[in-house]
Amino acid sequence: MKDLREAKGVTLPVHRVSTGLGEGEEAVRWTVKCPASQHVVDQGTCETCPHLEHVQRNVAGPEAISCHPQVRPPPPPPGEAYDPPLTSLLEHPRVDELMTQDVYCVSEEMLAEELAELFATRKVSGVPVVDEYERLVGVVSRTDLLRASDEEENTPVLHPERAGATASELMNASPVVVREGTTVPHAAAVMAAANVHRVLVVSPEGTVVGVLSAMDIVRWVARKSCDAV
């Protein structure tokens, strides 16, 4: 028999993962951080869970979920039997506790012209590219697509050689990623080794569930420092 107990009622925010399909169309996936499994799941999974109480919705879609999850009792606090390195590891949060869960992705078929408009309107430096099953296959960055305008300095415009190309033709097919559940220090080490300022967080199935930035880690370190004072 599983050692489970019912937790107090919780209200969980619902996050939006959008995928631009091109020609102004997009697909939307709603996700929730499940307190029982400690994984990010599709909101539809919550609606089939017997512990669901209520789904709060607004005109844009689901906004929050209320439930009484069954969770495993917390482990005993570290004692003398734990080595200091292990004790330190147990105190580290996971990336899914700090990451941004509202993510915008694009399909492999999105054209360079639409990508250029996306970068201009959303003020982002890169977007994940996903296949028809919402699995991550690459990343397209501003530098893959744009160049500075000759007429107006620092105004990016589409590079002529990129015109008509699709996201799958422009993308870096080896994006820097970490798995959901990875500790924050490990993610920081991955960023440092790859010399990047953010990493995509993926589920075991390869779907994008969040983005962790260096600033997210800086904020966490600042909070830890303030708590220690």
N, C-alpha and C positions, 0 to 999 in steps of 0.2 A: 504494500500500500504506500502510495506517495505521501511524504510528510508535507502536507499543505495546510494552510489555514487561511480563512477569509480575512482580507485586509479591510480597513476602513474605506468608506466610499471616497472615490477620487474623481476629479474632473480633469480630463486630459484635452489639451488643445489639438485640433486637427490641422495638419499642414498640407500645403498645396504643392504638388510636383507637376509642373506644366511641361508639355513637349510641343514645340512648334513644328507643325507638319508642312508648312509652306502655304502660300496663297492666302494668308490670314487665318488659317485654321490651326487649331491646337487641340491636343488631348490632355485631359486633366486626371491626375491620380491623387487621391486623398490619403494621407498616411497618419498613423498614430503610434506613439511610443508605448507599447504594451507594458504595464507594470508587472505582469506575471511572467512573461517570457523574457523581458528586458530587450526585446527586439522591436524595430520599426516594422509595422505591418500595415497592409492596406486597410482602409477604414471599413470596407466591406466585410473583412474578417471579423471585426468587432460586432457587426450586426448579426452574426451567426453565433456569437458567444453567449452562453446562458447567464453570464454575470453582467451583461449590459443592462443598464437601467434606462438611459435616455440619450438621444442624439439631438443636440441643439443645432438648429440650422438658421441661416439667414438667406438673403436673396442670392448671395454668391455661392452658397453650398453649405456643407456641414462645417460647424465652427468649433464644437467641443463635444466630448463624450463623457457621460457619467457612468461609472461602473463600480462594482464591488469585486475586485479580482481575488483569486486564490493565489497566494504566493508562498514560497518556501520561507520558513523562519530564518532570520538573519544568523550567520555563523557567530560563534562566540568571539569576543574581542581577542586580538592577538595577545599572547602571553609570552612567558619566557621560552616556551618551546619553539617560537618562531625566531629565525635569524633576522637581524636588522634589515638586510636587503628585502626579505620577503615581507616584513612588516611595512616597509615603505611602499612596496608594490601594491599591497592591499589597500593603501590609502589613496592610490591614484584613480582619478575618474576615468571613465571611458569616453571615447570621442563622441558617442551619441548623446552624452550629457551636455556637451558644449557646442556641438555643431549647429549650423543653420539648416533647418529641415525644409524650408520653402525654397525650392530649386527650380530653375528654368532650364530645360533641355531642348535639343532640336533633333529632328529626324535626319537620317542619312541623306534624304533626297532634298533637303532645303538648299535653295540656290544662294550663291555668293551675294547677290544683290539684296536678298532678304536678310542674310546674316549681317551685312554692313548696316542696314537700317536698324537691326536689333541692337548692335553694339552702340549705335548712335543714341537710340532712345533709352536703353536700359543702363547705359554707362558702365558696362561690364568689360572685363579684360579677356574673358573666355567663356565658352559654353560647352557643356557635355553633349556628346552625340550618342544617341541610343538607337538600337535596332527596333524592329517591329514588335519585339517582345519586351521592350523597355529596358533591355540590358545595355550597359555601357560598352561602347565600341571605340570611343576616342574623344578628343577635345579639339575644338577650333578656337584659336586665339586671335586677337586683333592684329597681331603682327603677321599672322598667316594670310591676312586678307586685305589690310588697309595700308596706305602710305600717306604721308603728309601732303596736303594740297600745295601746289605751286603758287596759287593766288592768295591764299590766306594761311599763314603759318600756323601750325599745330591743329589745323582742321583736317581730320582724317577722311580720306576718300577711298573708294574701292580701287584696288590696283588693277589696271587694264588686263593684265594676264590672268586675273582670277575671275573675270566676268564669265558667267554661265556655268562655272564649276559648282559641284554639289559639296555638301558638308563632308561626305565620305571621301571625296577626292582631296579636300583641303586639310582634313583633320590629322592630328598626331594620333596614331593608332596605339601608342603606348603611354597612356596618361598615368600620372602619379596618383595612386589610390591607396586607401587603407580599408581593411574590413571593419564592419560594424562590430563593436566590442573591443577594438584595439585600445590600449591605454594611451592617454594623452602624451606622456613622455616618449612613447614609441613613435607616435605620429609626428612629434616634433623632430625626432631623429630622422625620420623619412624625409621631412621637408628640408632639413639641413643637408642631407646627403644628395638630394635632387636639386638643391638650390632654388626652391619654389616657396611661395608665400601662402599657398593653400593646397589642400588635397581633397579629392572627392572621397566620400564614404559610401561603400557599396554593401549590399546585403549578401548573404551566402549565395543567392541566385544571380548576383551580378547587377541588380537594379540599383540605381542611384537613390540613396536615402538621405543624403545631406552633403554639406560642404563645411570643412573645418579650415579656418584661416589662422595665420600667425597671430592676428589681433585677438582672436578668440582665446588663444593660449596666453597671450599677454594679460588679458583681463582676468583669467583664472589665476595666474601667478600673483597679480595684484591683490585679488581677494584673499588668497592664501596668506600673503604677507601681512595684510591688515588684520586677519584673524589671529595671526601669531603675535601681534603686538600687544 
